[in-house]
């Protein structure tokens, strides 16, 4: 690669991924404004009278925004050393999903409503406004959720076993004459009751059924607190982590430790 091409890539990376220069900040602010305008256009198009009067204008605007995002996405892939890694990252996937619905609407009418996913791109505002502390908090939450994943999966497995057993028992106790027509429907009732949602579309009529429902209701309050406790413990352990808003020149990832010399995602030097 020629030196001129390399300098161009470095300059584009500084503008597109960085927010420390006037051009970089102007690019990100303009991008955020375009995202907001695009999401508003999708929302307004769902209103019947607005769609009838301004539908063609809104759809034309969607195509302009989509082509702009497509060009931006291509530039992001061009100016990083490892484009495939960026494409598989969270922001890379969100950037791609912000483009696809408009093209899918050519094959599946109404698919453009999925364009509201562009709202996820507003997460870049934390970097644009230099809110590094928010980036750090988000990284801590991500680490805590990852560390809690196995424990929560085991917990959910136990909950699933309980609702299956309780739902089956309620089907045997109440039966079809009281609205519990089958075991899947009874399991649905157990889930609604245990999560304290309580739609009221089904309710036990027999004394034994009401007793079992009471146990599930009380158990539900304790079950709700378990995932919160698991994540809270992991959050306490991740609270000491500090990150910066630096973007990796290789994959464009953010959220590196303050003393990091290399990207923790691709290994490139920061």
Buried (B, 14 or more C-beta within 10 A) or exposed (E): EEEEEEEBBEEBBBBBBBBEEEEBBEBBBEBBEBBBEBBEBBBEBEEEEBBEEBEEEBBEBBEEBBEBBBEBBEBBBBBBBBBEBBBEBEBBEBBBBBBBBBEBBEEEEEBBEBBBBBBBBBBBBBBBBEBBEBBBBBBBBEBBBEBBEEBBEEBEEEBEEBBBEBBBBBBEBBBEEBBBBEBEBBBBBBBBBBEEEEEEEBBBEBEEBBEBBEEBEEBBEEBEEBBEEBBEEBBEEBEEBEBBBBBBBBBBBBBBBEEBEEBEBBEBEB
